[in-house]
Amino acid sequence: MMFAARIFAALLLLAIPATGLAEGLRGTGNLGLVIERATGSVLIVDTSARETLGRVEGVGDLSHASVVFSPDQRYGYVFGRDGGLTRIDLLTAKIAGRVVQAGNSIGGAISDDGELIAVSNYEPGGVRVFDAKTLAQVADIPATGADGKASKTVGLVDLPGRRFAFALYNAGEIWIADLSRVETPAITRLTGVGKLPYDGNVTPDGRHYLAGLFGEDGVVHVDMWQSPPKAERILDRYGHGEEPLPVYKMPHLEGWAAIGDRLLLPAVGRHELIAVDTRSFAEAGRVATHGQPVFAVARPDGRHVWVNFAHPLNDTIDIVDTLTLTVIHRFAPGPAVLHMEFTPRGNEVWVSLRDADRVDIYDAATFARKGQISAQKPSGIFFTARATRIGQ
């Protein structure tokens, strides 16, 4: 009887047409999302074919949107400025879930196990945490500082061990939230870290969290491997008391460049990058740039860093040699360069040109343009390889 059942099962497997299994199957490791900020839509792109696969509409206000990806790289979670959290299925090009969880948001992160999505909020402040599959809220972390007032939160990143780190903009604090037990988050509070921390990021190993300060010259560093972690000031008075230039756009630490034992950070209100030695966290040099840097993005091998700039010099990109800390190539691809994203192995870089309604694709070694795709006021570009990286 058992032998007959095995034969029957084998015949069933043989009866499934091979073409039926193969048709429509594809991987997601070479996919990505391009934010179309003005129309509240995203493009699904194929980085190998250099083409658009589809457009998903109805994603809300995407004027400062960012994206994280599920561990299997099938779903992208889009954080909109209107408080919207949208789960996009890259294979079906459809919305697989959406909630408007706050009035004004500024990015988010996914836990290391891929089960939790945390969102950083301006209004009402704090951080809210959601189930990654259902988008049901599972935790609410109000950010009430030592002054007793609610604070905006910024610089939210994931850390190993189902933890998140973020800064309290108004209160001048950095918090570490451990959601090992999501029903009772454990919060570590580092108070008095400096005035107006405006953004933060963590090194690729998840060890060093840095928050830039808008209210004073300096950066805050927290070594997450220390117990208890402590906040320390680095790059104190990096402006040397000079009168700062008007800040046309805040730089993004999310796009800092981590190269070996160095970080290249955009300086607030200055036309330069500051190099930091990650062994001592002392300044290790500076790079004079075309304008006020917004993003400094390292090629995956760390050999070059591509830098874009704030208005009115935002039509230009500088490429920095990380050995000599000099600009080796400067070019103007078009109006309003908003973002740059390398393909996973770093052979190409995609550049969004908001006011030209297109995304350009460059060879990362020769700097020659290899292609372009049309997009409606494109801003952020996010490839699924981010799913494998801490802090992205």
C-alpha positions as semicolon CSV with decimal commas, in nm:
position;residue;x (nm);y (nm);z (nm)
1;M;0,000;0,000;0,000
2;M;0,277;0,239;0,100
3;F;0,476;0,149;-0,214
4;A;0,172;0,227;-0,432
5;A;0,131;0,566;-0,261
6;R;0,495;0,656;-0,333
7;I;0,453;0,563;-0,701
8;F;0,138;0,777;-0,720
9;A;0,317;1,075;-0,564
10;A;0,608;1,039;-0,808
11;L;0,367;1,035;-1,104
12;L;0,203;1,353;-0,975
13;L;0,541;1,531;-0,969
14;L;0,616;1,418;-1,323
15;A;0,276;1,543;-1,438
16;I;0,358;1,910;-1,345
17;P;0,483;2,077;-1,664
18;A;0,843;2,195;-1,623
19;T;0,763;2,513;-1,814
20;G;0,489;2,591;-1,562
21;L;0,744;2,593;-1,280
22;A;0,990;2,807;-1,470
23;E;0,758;3,070;-1,612
24;G;0,740;3,387;-1,409
25;L;1,007;3,287;-1,162
26;R;1,281;3,534;-1,092
27;G;1,513;3,648;-0,815
28;T;1,496;3,986;-0,646
29;G;1,864;4,055;-0,576
30;N;1,894;4,289;-0,873
31;L;1,573;4,484;-0,811
32;G;1,519;4,821;-0,654
33;L;1,275;5,106;-0,590
34;V;1,299;5,461;-0,722
35;I;1,095;5,722;-0,536
36;E;0,885;5,955;-0,750
37;R;0,833;6,225;-0,492
38;A;0,589;6,455;-0,670
39;T;0,340;6,189;-0,773
40;G;0,345;5,966;-0,466
41;S;0,458;5,667;-0,668
42;V;0,757;5,433;-0,687
43;L;0,922;5,259;-0,979
44;I;1,036;4,899;-0,958
45;V;1,362;4,870;-1,151
46;D;1,588;4,590;-1,272
47;T;1,952;4,689;-1,229
48;S;2,082;4,414;-1,461
49;A;1,855;4,507;-1,753
50;R;1,869;4,879;-1,664
51;E;1,495;4,908;-1,710
52;T;1,171;4,979;-1,529
53;L;0,949;4,681;-1,450
54;G;0,651;4,865;-1,310
55;R;0,511;5,163;-1,122
56;V;0,319;5,149;-0,793
57;E;0,094;5,448;-0,720
58;G;-0,091;5,563;-0,410
59;V;0,209;5,564;-0,174
60;G;0,136;5,909;-0,027
61;D;0,362;6,208;0,034
62;L;0,711;6,096;-0,064
63;S;0,893;6,429;-0,028
64;H;1,144;6,277;0,217
65;A;1,091;5,907;0,162
66;S;1,323;5,621;0,245
67;V;1,302;5,241;0,208
68;V;1,414;4,926;0,386
69;F;1,375;4,570;0,255
70;S;1,261;4,237;0,396
71;P;1,534;3,973;0,445
72;D;1,412;3,780;0,138
73;Q;1,434;4,104;-0,065
74;R;1,078;4,065;-0,191
75;Y;0,912;4,348;0,003
76;G;1,013;4,711;0,031
77;Y;0,883;4,924;0,319
78;V;0,841;5,286;0,215
79;F;0,842;5,554;0,485
80;G;0,653;5,862;0,365
81;R;0,663;6,213;0,504
82;D;0,288;6,198;0,573
83;G;0,331;5,920;0,829
84;G;0,252;5,651;0,576
85;L;0,418;5,311;0,601
86;T;0,366;5,114;0,280
87;R;0,466;4,754;0,209
88;I;0,544;4,706;-0,161
89;D;0,558;4,362;-0,323
90;L;0,836;4,391;-0,582
91;L;0,731;4,076;-0,765
92;T;0,367;4,167;-0,817
93;A;0,423;4,545;-0,829
94;K;0,140;4,598;-0,582
95;I;0,085;4,747;-0,239
96;A;0,080;4,459;0,010
97;G;-0,020;4,673;0,308
98;R;-0,033;5,037;0,412
99;V;-0,098;5,230;0,733
100;V;-0,081;5,601;0,811
101;Q;0,068;5,576;1,155
102;A;0,153;5,939;1,237
103;G;0,123;6,294;1,108
104;N;0,483;6,350;0,999
105;S;0,758;6,089;0,973
106;I;1,126;6,087;0,891
107;G;1,234;5,735;0,805
108;G;1,255;5,396;0,966
109;A;1,440;5,070;1,008
110;I;1,384;4,695;1,006
111;S;1,496;4,465;1,288
112;D;1,778;4,219;1,227
113;D;1,531;3,928;1,222
114;G;1,308;4,107;0,971
115;E;1,002;4,085;1,195
116;L;0,971;4,445;1,316
117;I;0,947;4,777;1,134
118;A;1,025;5,089;1,341
119;V;0,925;5,437;1,225
120;S;1,074;5,765;1,343
121;N;0,821;6,046;1,385
122;Y;0,825;6,425;1,397
123;E;0,456;6,441;1,481
124;P;0,366;6,323;1,744
125;G;0,733;6,237;1,802
126;G;0,875;5,911;1,932
127;V;0,906;5,577;1,755
128;R;0,630;5,333;1,665
129;V;0,695;4,968;1,587
130;F;0,496;4,742;1,356
131;D;0,470;4,376;1,263
132;A;0,653;4,345;0,931
133;K;0,390;4,115;0,776
134;T;0,063;4,265;0,896
135;L;0,172;4,625;0,973
136;A;-0,019;4,597;1,301
137;Q;0,131;4,822;1,567
138;V;0,315;4,623;1,834
139;A;0,490;4,896;2,034
140;D;0,481;5,271;2,092
141;I;0,786;5,449;2,232
142;P;0,706;5,813;2,318
143;A;1,024;6,022;2,318
144;T;0,990;6,237;2,629
145;G;1,323;6,395;2,709
146;A;1,474;6,484;3,044
147;D;1,304;6,823;3,007
148;G;0,965;6,651;3,020
149;K;0,874;6,750;2,663
150;A;0,793;6,530;2,365
151;S;1,066;6,526;2,103
152;K;1,102;6,459;1,734
153;T;1,314;6,154;1,665
154;V;1,577;6,123;1,391
155;G;1,862;5,897;1,282
156;L;1,673;5,571;1,347
157;V;1,883;5,262;1,267
158;D;1,872;4,891;1,342
159;L;2,130;4,727;1,566
160;P;2,214;4,361;1,618
161;G;1,999;4,187;1,880
162;R;1,656;4,322;1,777
163;R;1,756;4,672;1,888
164;F;1,717;5,019;1,741
165;A;1,905;5,343;1,808
166;F;1,775;5,693;1,745
167;A;1,829;6,054;1,851
168;L;1,587;6,297;2,014
169;Y;1,617;6,617;1,812
170;N;1,461;6,859;2,059
171;A;1,585;6,695;2,378
172;G;1,946;6,634;2,273
173;E;1,947;6,266;2,367
174;I;2,025;5,928;2,210
175;W;1,813;5,625;2,297
176;I;1,873;5,255;2,241
177;A;1,556;5,044;2,234
178;D;1,585;4,669;2,293
179;L;1,277;4,493;2,155
180;S;1,375;4,139;2,242
181;R;1,047;4,146;2,433
182;V;0,840;4,367;2,210
183;E;0,559;4,406;2,462
184;T;0,800;4,568;2,710
185;P;1,077;4,754;2,521
186;A;1,388;4,819;2,730
187;I;1,519;5,172;2,677
188;T;1,874;5,294;2,744
189;R;1,882;5,676;2,756
190;L;2,192;5,883;2,693
191;T;2,111;6,241;2,794
192;G;2,280;6,574;2,729
193;V;2,461;6,459;2,415
194;G;2,449;6,801;2,240
195;K;2,218;7,053;2,075
196;L;1,980;6,938;1,804
197;P;2,109;6,602;1,679
198;Y;1,973;6,610;1,324
199;D;2,063;6,267;1,185
200;G;2,251;5,952;1,275
201;N;2,391;5,632;1,137
202;V;2,577;5,323;1,246
203;T;2,893;5,166;1,107
204;P;2,847;4,854;0,890
205;D;2,945;4,628;1,182
206;G;2,673;4,779;1,402
207;R;2,926;4,897;1,660
208;H;2,960;5,277;1,631
209;Y;2,657;5,508;1,623
210;L;2,722;5,868;1,522
211;A;2,480;6,159;1,538
212;G;2,551;6,495;1,375
213;L;2,467;6,812;1,566
214;F;2,292;7,106;1,404
215;G;2,302;7,330;1,711
216;E;2,681;7,327;1,748
217;D;3,001;7,215;1,574
218;G;3,050;6,851;1,660
219;V;2,940;6,491;1,629
220;V;2,831;6,247;1,900
221;H;2,977;5,897;1,908
222;V;2,839;5,595;2,095
223;D;3,031;5,266;2,107
224;M;2,752;5,006;2,120
225;W;2,994;4,733;2,226
226;Q;3,062;4,904;2,560
227;S;2,849;4,825;2,863
228;P;2,696;5,057;2,954
229;P;2,728;5,258;2,630
230;K;2,842;5,619;2,671
231;A;2,806;5,920;2,442
232;E;3,123;6,116;2,368
233;R;3,184;6,424;2,160
234;I;3,414;6,401;1,860
235;L;3,518;6,659;1,599
236;D;3,449;6,926;1,860
237;R;3,438;7,274;1,702
238;Y;3,534;7,135;1,362
239;G;3,443;7,475;1,217
240;H;3,717;7,634;1,432
241;G;3,484;7,919;1,524
242;E;3,445;8,031;1,162
243;E;3,115;8,189;1,065
244;P;2,908;7,906;0,912
245;L;2,761;7,944;0,567
246;P;2,382;7,941;0,523
247;V;2,266;7,578;0,525
248;Y;2,057;7,519;0,212
249;K;1,992;7,152;0,286
250;M;2,086;6,939;0,581
251;P;2,341;6,671;0,495
252;H;2,245;6,307;0,541
253;L;2,456;6,087;0,763
254;E;2,258;5,797;0,617
255;G;2,478;5,834;0,314
256;W;2,812;5,864;0,489
257;A;3,106;5,686;0,341
258;A;3,264;5,405;0,545
259;I;3,598;5,300;0,396
260;G;3,817;5,061;0,591
261;D;3,921;5,244;0,908
262;R;3,787;5,578;0,787
263;L;3,455;5,756;0,766
264;L;3,391;6,052;0,538
265;L;3,124;6,278;0,685
266;P;2,954;6,578;0,526
267;A;3,021;6,892;0,734
268;V;2,719;7,109;0,813
269;G;2,737;7,449;0,641
270;R;3,081;7,389;0,494
271;H;3,215;7,295;0,152
272;E;3,404;6,991;0,271
273;L;3,401;6,634;0,391
274;I;3,569;6,546;0,719
275;A;3,764;6,220;0,742
276;V;3,744;6,038;1,074
277;D;3,979;5,761;1,187
278;T;3,750;5,493;1,333
279;R;4,029;5,358;1,556
280;S;4,055;5,683;1,752
281;F;3,757;5,884;1,618
282;A;3,994;6,176;1,567
283;E;3,992;6,388;1,254
284;A;4,212;6,234;0,982
285;G;4,185;6,496;0,708
286;R;3,946;6,702;0,499
287;V;3,833;6,710;0,139
288;A;3,746;7,045;-0,020
289;T;3,432;6,997;-0,229
290;H;3,232;7,183;-0,491
291;G;2,955;7,283;-0,249
292;Q;2,782;7,181;0,072
293;P;2,772;6,798;0,062
294;V;2,439;6,623;0,106
295;F;2,525;6,257;0,043
296;A;2,873;6,101;0,046
297;V;2,832;5,747;-0,087
298;A;3,118;5,498;-0,099
299;R;3,157;5,251;-0,382
300;P;3,117;4,906;-0,222
301;D;3,492;4,838;-0,247
302;G;3,563;5,175;-0,080
303;R;3,796;5,303;-0,354
304;H;3,588;5,609;-0,447
305;V;3,324;5,824;-0,284
306;W;3,058;6,004;-0,488
307;V;2,929;6,331;-0,341
308;N;2,630;6,548;-0,434
309;F;2,548;6,897;-0,312
310;A;2,284;7,132;-0,179
311;H;2,110;7,398;-0,388
312;P;2,221;7,603;-0,580
313;L;2,519;7,379;-0,667
314;N;2,310;7,062;-0,691
315;D;2,376;6,989;-1,058
316;T;2,725;6,855;-0,984
317;I;2,891;6,540;-0,850
318;D;3,242;6,514;-0,707
319;I;3,424;6,179;-0,706
320;V;3,679;6,151;-0,425
321;D;3,984;5,925;-0,422
322;T;3,987;5,771;-0,075
323;L;4,363;5,712;-0,072
324;T;4,463;6,072;-0,144
325;L;4,146;6,242;-0,014
326;T;4,126;6,452;-0,330
327;V;3,858;6,512;-0,590
328;I;3,965;6,323;-0,901
329;H;3,660;6,389;-1,117
330;R;3,386;6,655;-1,120
331;F;3,099;6,662;-1,362
332;A;2,749;6,804;-1,398
333;P;2,502;6,531;-1,497
334;G;2,198;6,760;-1,484
335;P;1,968;6,969;-1,268
336;A;1,892;6,867;-0,907
337;V;2,103;6,560;-0,838
338;L;1,921;6,421;-0,533
339;H;2,058;6,073;-0,472
340;M;2,310;5,810;-0,579
341;E;2,299;5,433;-0,532
342;F;2,562;5,175;-0,630
343;T;2,468;4,836;-0,768
344;P;2,548;4,558;-0,520
345;R;2,901;4,486;-0,650
346;G;2,971;4,849;-0,733
347;N;3,013;4,828;-1,109
348;E;2,749;5,093;-1,174
349;V;2,594;5,387;-0,993
350;W;2,242;5,518;-1,049
351;V;2,187;5,894;-1,013
352;S;1,847;6,063;-0,974
353;L;1,801;6,395;-1,157
354;R;1,479;6,538;-1,018
355;D;1,441;6,834;-1,252
356;A;1,532;6,633;-1,562
357;D;1,274;6,361;-1,482
358;R;1,523;6,083;-1,529
359;V;1,770;5,848;-1,361
360;D;2,115;5,822;-1,518
361;I;2,329;5,510;-1,495
362;Y;2,710;5,545;-1,486
363;D;3,001;5,308;-1,510
364;A;3,159;5,339;-1,165
365;A;3,516;5,288;-1,295
366;T;3,523;5,499;-1,614
367;F;3,249;5,747;-1,508
368;A;3,091;5,710;-1,853
369;R;2,713;5,720;-1,878
370;K;2,574;5,380;-1,980
371;G;2,202;5,437;-1,979
372;Q;1,903;5,620;-1,840
373;I;1,542;5,559;-1,744
374;S;1,253;5,803;-1,728
375;A;1,106;5,886;-1,388
376;Q;0,871;6,153;-1,255
377;K;1,069;6,386;-1,027
378;P;1,288;6,102;-0,893
379;S;1,456;6,134;-0,554
380;G;1,572;5,834;-0,348
381;I;1,705;5,518;-0,514
382;F;1,710;5,200;-0,304
383;F;1,835;4,859;-0,420
384;T;1,736;4,535;-0,247
385;A;2,097;4,453;-0,153
386;R;2,039;4,689;0,140
387;A;1,847;4,403;0,302
388;T;2,179;4,238;0,390
389;R;2,338;4,543;0,555
390;I;2,316;4,669;0,913
391;G;2,183;5,023;0,937
392;Q;2,016;5,025;0,595
